[in-house]
Amino acid sequence: MKHPKEKKKVGLVSLGCPKNQVDSEVMLGSLLQAGYELTVEESEADIVIVNTCGFIDQAKEESIETLLEMGELKKSGRCRALIATGCLTQRYSGDLLDEIPEIDAVVGTGDFPKIASLCEALLNPKRTDERPRLTDTPTYLYQPETPRLRLGPRHWAYVKVSEGCNYRCSFCSIPSFRGDLQSRTVDSVVREAQALAEEGVVEINLIAQSLTSFGWDRRKKGELVALLKELTRIDGIHWIRLFYTYPTDFTDALIDLMAEEEKICRYIDLPLQHIDDRILRKMNRKGKRKEIEQLIRKLRDRIPGVTLRSTFIVGFPGETEKEFRALSDFIRETEFDRLGIFTYSHEEGTSAYPLGDPTSEKVKLKRQGTLLEMQRKISRRKQRKLIGTTQTLLVDGLSKESDLLLEGRLEGQAPDVDGVVLINDTAGKAVNAGEFVSVRMTAAHDYDLVGEVVEREAGPGETQKEKALLPMISSLPHG
């Protein structure tokens, strides 16, 4: 009796940001379509793929450590091939091949569609000893028909609307390996969102290097608003969340739409990086402090209840104590709802690289710690104000802390980066991932909340009939 041919197993380690996660999902979809068996146990894989991040020092170190770890796995004899993909390989392909001989091939940020054929070539015993290298094309735009295996829960998804960036912030290396801005079409994004809705997705999170630049490469500066209007018409999609919006690109039309359309989350991810005008100029950032403060006032005035998230960099070359205090005072006065603080990473190939890295790591970490502690107190104060209120919550499934608890998110809590609401009482009701419920807040921590279910409710824009038909969607673990 002839036995069926055994499928080859592939394991993939995805590092870095949500944009990298989408790239990993596209590769997994391609491999699954090509007949490969996917495994979460790298020790069982014939081929291991590491999708790297190359943005800042910490991310590069994690990527290299993971490649070295997988290299040791290959030496043990189970893994037959090791592939490095993603941002780090696009930046340092030659160096990686020289320094880590266990790597059999590198795949850049524009070569993801070739992953299945590359795996086939590496498993072919007749292949040459020459290790494949990436092409010079840094950008790949996936489409609705592109195979994709999503790694997260079934009821929410990331949708990447563009690649690359036309801004040239002096600290940022991304354009050097992701290229200039290239946007998908409105039709492409809408068709993907429609397909996701048919799969049970109720929340889509729009991501890009600069979301508010969507369509600018086609000289259509208002195209993000046009896209959002189309997305709000899709049945089944109840939350649309915007990530990575550049502050000077926030138009009145976009603000008006966010204020009027209940499906668009009142959540704004607004990376500001600094507030001192001199540092902003050295960072090659558009806008001055006065304009930023005016924008924040406008957003809060015109979008009641808006959640503001931002990120800042401390220790940029030449940042004085006075300029750091100005940033500290600004954060204290503004009281952002969510905040990320990064220490400056001295990246070769950026326009800030010749400035050196004069601020010591000790000073950077001290400044970072000062701001994070300040934000912790701000966050706890804001969280406590929610105790006793009843909020609409999207259930994500079992808590990562304990399988005795459920967890979910409010409109002002983005997946992966913000806190959650822990549900310790469902009032005897069956509550499933992907459902919207009313939850009364009973306790508050620095970043997480605790609540009890009051009732099952319709999601934004959902009729009572649709509510009754909404499928009970079980949650899948994060990849």
N, C-alpha and C positions, 0 to 999 in steps of 0.2 A: 504494500500500500504506500502510495506516495504522500509524504507529509507536506502540508502547506508551508510555504516559505515563511520563516520567522521574521517578524517585523523588527526593524532596528529601532532601538530606544534612544530618544534625545532628551536631555535635560537642559533647562535654560535658567540662568541666574540673572535676574533683572535688577539693575542698580540705578540710582538717580531719581529724576523727577517724573511726574506723570507723563510728560511728552516722551520720555524714554520707555515708560510702561506701554504706551500705545505702540511704539516700534516693536517691543517684545511681543505684544499680542499679534501684530501683523506677521512676524516671523513664525510664531507658533501656528497660526492659521495656515500659512503656506506649507509648513512641515506636515501638519495633520492632513491637509488635502493631498499631499504627495505620498501619503501612506505610512508615515513614521508614527511610532508609538511614543507618546509623551510621558515623561515620568518626573515626579517632584523629588525623587531620590537620585542625586547625582551619582552616587556609588553604583547605581544600576544601569547607568546610561552608556551606550556605545559612543555617543558624541555628547560633549558638554559645550554649551554656548554661554559665554559671559557677555551680557550687554552692558558695556561700561559707561561711566560718567566721567567727563574730563573738565568740569566747570571750574572747580577750585581745588586747592591742595588736599583738603580732607576727602573730597570725592575721588580724586585721583589715587590717593593712598588706599582707599577702600577697594577700588577697582584692581589695583596692582596686587594687593593682598589676596583678593579673591582669585585672580588669575594664577598666582603662585600656589594657592591651596588646591585649585583644580589641576594644576600641573603635577602636584604630588599624587593626586588621585590617578592621573594618567600613568605615572611611573609605576603605580601598584599593579597595572596590567589590565584592569577592567575597562577603563575608558580607552577607546581606540583613537580618538581625535579630539582636539581642543580648539575651539574657534573663539576669537575675540571680536566683538562687534561694538558699534556705537561711537560715542563722542571721543573717548580716549584714543581709540584706534584711528579715528580721522585725524587727530592731532599728531600722534606719535607712532604711526604704523611701523616704520623702519626700526625705531628704537625698541618697540615691544618685541619684534621678531628677533632682534639681536640679543636682548637682555633675557628673554624667556623662551628658550629653545623648545619647550614643550608645546608652544602654540603652533598649530598646523596651518592656520590661515587667519587673516584679518579681514573684516567686513566693515566698510565705512557706512556713514549715515545715509548714503544714496544707493547702497547696494543690497538693502534688505530683501528685495524680491528674488535675489539669486541664492538665498540661503539653502533652499532644498536641493538645487542642482549642485551647490558646493558640497553639501553633506554627501551626496551621492558620489562625487568625485573623490572625496577623502576616504570613503569606505571601499573604493575600487582598488583592489590589490595591484592593478597594473599602472596606477598613477605614478607620476614622476616624483622625485624628491623635492622639486621646487615648490615652495609654499606660496599659495595664492595671495595676492595683495589687492587692496582696494583700488577702485577707479578714482578719477579726479572729480567725479560728480558728487557734491556733498548733499544734494537735496533730493528727497523722494516724497511725493505726495500720494498717500493712499486714497482710494476711492470707495464708494459704497459697496461695489462688487468685490473688493479686495478681501480675500479670506482673512479672518481675524478671530482669534480665540481670546475672549476677555478673561482677565485674571481675577477680577473683583466680584462682588455680589451681582446678581442678575438684574437688580432693580435700578442701578445707576451706572452711568458710563462716562468716560472721558471721550470727547470729540475734538480732535486736533484739526483746526481750520486752516492753518498755514504753517510754513516752515521758514526758518531763517529770520533775519532782521535787518532793516535798513538803518537803524540807529547804531551809533558807534560810541557807546559809553566807554570811557577810557580804561575802566577796570575789567571790562567784559571781553572774554575770548570767544564767545559763542559764534559771532559772524565769521570768524576765521575757519571754523569747521562745520558750520551749518549753512553758510552762504547768505546771500541777500534774501529779502522777503519774497516768498512765492505763496500766493493764496490759492486755496481751492475755490471753486465756483460756488455761488449760493445754492444752485441746484444740487451739486454734489453733497454739500453738508446737509441739506434738507432731506435728500433721499436716504442718507445714512441715519438721520434722526428718526425718520419714518420707520425704517427697518428695525431700529432699536426699540421703538415704541411697540411694534408688533411682537417683539420678543419679551415684552413685559417691563421694559425700562420706563421709569416714571421721572427720573432726574437725569439731565444731561449737563455735564460740566465742560464748558467751552475753554479750550486751552490753545495757546500759541506763545511764541516768544514775546510778541506784543499784540494782544488781541485787538486793541483799538486801531491797529494799522491794517486790519483785514481789508483787502481789496485795493490798497494803495498802490500796489504794483501794477494794477490795471487802471490807475488814475480814477478810482472810484472811492473817494474819501468818506462817503456816507453809506458804504455798503454793509457795515456792521449793523446799522439800524435796519436796513432792508432785510438782512439775514434774520435778525431777531424777530421781526414781524412775521416772517414766514414760519419760523419755528414755533411761535405761540399758537399757530393754527393747527398744529399736529395733535390729534386726539391721543390721549394717553400720557403725553408729556405734561407734567404738572410743575416741575421746577426746572428753570434754566439758570445756570450759574456762570458768572463771568470771572475768569482768572487772568491775571497779568495785563492790567489796563494801564497805559502810560498816562501820567497826570495831565499833560498839556493837550492830549488828544480827546479829552472828555468833552464832547459837544453838548450844546443845549438840547438838541434833538435826542441824543442818547439818554440824557438825564430825564427828559420828559417821558420817554418811553418806559424807563425803569420805574418812574413814579406812577404811571398809569396802568401798566400791564401786570396783573397779579401773578402771572406765571414766571416772570423774571424775578429772581430772588433779589431782595433788597440787601444785597451783599456785594461789596466792592473791594476787590483786591487791587490796591493802588501802591505799587512799589515806589517809594520816594527816594530812598538811598541816603539822603542827608537833607539838611535844611539851611545850612550856612551857604550864602551866595558864592563865596570864594571857592569852597569845596565843590559845590555843584558845577561851577565853571570848570574846575580841574577834572571833574568826573565827566565832562562833556555832556551834562544833562540839560535838557531844555527846561525853561521856567525858573523863576526866582521865588524866594521865600514868600513875598507878598502875594504872588499869583497862586502859590500852593495853598496858603491860608484862605484866600478868597474861594478857591475851589472847594475846600473842605466845608466852609460855611455854606456854600451853595448846595452841596450834596446833602448836608444835614437839614437844610431848610426845605428843600424841594422833594426829598425822599424821606418822609417821616419814618423813624425807626430803622434807618439804614445801619447795617453793620459795616464798619470800616476796618479793613486789614491792610497793614503796610509792612515793608521791610526796610532796614537801614544797615549801613556799613560803618563800622567804627575802625579807626586806625588807618584811614586812607593817608597816603604820603603827605606829610605836612600838616595834618590835622592837629591844631593846637588845643591846649586845655580850654581856652576860651571858646573855641568853635565846638568842642565837645560839650561844654556846658550849655551852649546855645541849643544844641540838639537835645540834650537832656531836658532843658526847660520846655522846649517845644513838645516833646512827648508827654511830659507831665501835664501841660496845659491842654493839649489836644485830647488826651484820653482815648486812644484808639481802642477798639474792641478786641482786636487780635494784632499781634506784633511778632515779627521775626527780626533778630539781631545777628548780623554776621560780622566776623572779623575780616579785615582786608586780606585778600589772597594775592600775592605778587605773581601775576601770570605773564609768562613770556609771550610775546606776540601782540600784547595790548599796548595802546599808546601811553598808558601810565607806567609801563615797565621801566623805561629809562629813569623815572623819578626815584627808583630804588624802593626800599622798604624800611625807612628809618625808624618807624615806631616799633618798639620791642613787643614781642609776643606777650610779655607780662602785662604791659600797659593795655594792649588790645583786649586781653581777657578781662582785665579789671573794668575797663569801660563797658564791655559787653555785659559783665555780671551786674554792674550798676543799673543798666537799662532794663535788663531782664527782671531784676528784683523790683524795680519801679513798676514795670508792667504787671508783675504778679499781683501786686497790691491793687492796681487799677482794675485788673480783671476780677479779683475776688469781690471788690466793692460792687462792680456791675453785676456779677453773678448773684450776689445776695439780694439785689433789688428784684430779682425774678421769683424769689420764694413766695409762694402763695398765689402766683399768677397761673393761668391756664394757657398753654401754648400748643400750636399745631406741631406735630413731630412726625418725621418719617422713620419708621422702624427699620433698622439695619440687620437685626437678628440677635443671636446670642452675644453676650458681652465677651470681649477679649479678656476681661479680668476674671470672670466666673461664669460658668454655664448655668448658674442659678439665677442670673440676671439677664435681662434683655438690654439692648442699647439702641439708641437712635439719635437723630440730629434735628435741630431746629433749622429754620430758614437761614439763620445767621451762623450756622456751623457747617463748614465745608468738609467733605470727606478727606481723610488722611492727615490734614494739617491742623485742624481745630479740635476742641474738646467735644465730648458727647454728653448725652443725657442717659443715665443709667436708670432702668425701669425696674423697680423692686416690687411693684404691685400692679397686676393687670385687672384687678377687680373681678376675677373669675372669667374674664373674656378671652377668647382665642385671639391672639395677636401674632401676626406673621410678618416676616420681612417684606418690605415693599408696600406696606399699608401706611396710611396716614391716620394718626390717632390724636385725640386731645389728651394732654398730660398736664397734671397739676404739679408744679415744682415744690418739692418738700425740703430740699437741702441743696447747699451750694459749696463746691470746693473751688480751688484756684481757677481751674479751667473746665472741670466737669460739673454737671448738675445731676440731681437725683429727683425722680418724679414718679407719680402713680397715674395709671391710665384712668381717664374719666369716661371717655366714650370713643368709639370708632367714628371717624368723620370723613366727609368728602374731601379730597385733595383740591388744591387750587384749580378752579375751572371745571371741576368734576360734578356732574349732575347726580341726583340721588339714584337714578337708574344706572348710571355708569358705576356708581359706588357699589351697588349690589353685584355688578358683574366683574368688578376688579378681581383678578385672579390672586389666589393665595400663593405668593412666590416664596419659595424657600431660598435661604441665603447660602451662597458658596463661600468658602474661605478665601481670603486674599492669597494671591500667589506670591 
